């Protein structure tokens, strides 16, 4: 399911692919951004998001199929991997995040 959220002042719509812990110990989401804007200006493209910086998270209700070219299973930027639904559980616990 596509996710929508704000990150670093930009609205994003992404296809989540990997959720885990980065080498710096932060919860991290690797996703393919399909719409919205970015500091780097490149959309669509692969992005990595620090979960604590995600604001106004919601599941869009739109699904996607498969992975995009460039997807790396077992992302080397992460030291621990979690089930993708964990981001929803974490979001439900944070007051700054919500679902519509």
Secondary structure, DSSP 8 states (H G I E B T S, - for coil): -EEEEEETTEEEEEEEEEEEEETTS-EEEEEEEEEE--TT---SEEEEEEGGGEEEEEE-S----S--TT--TT-TTEEEEE-TTHHHHHHHH-TT----
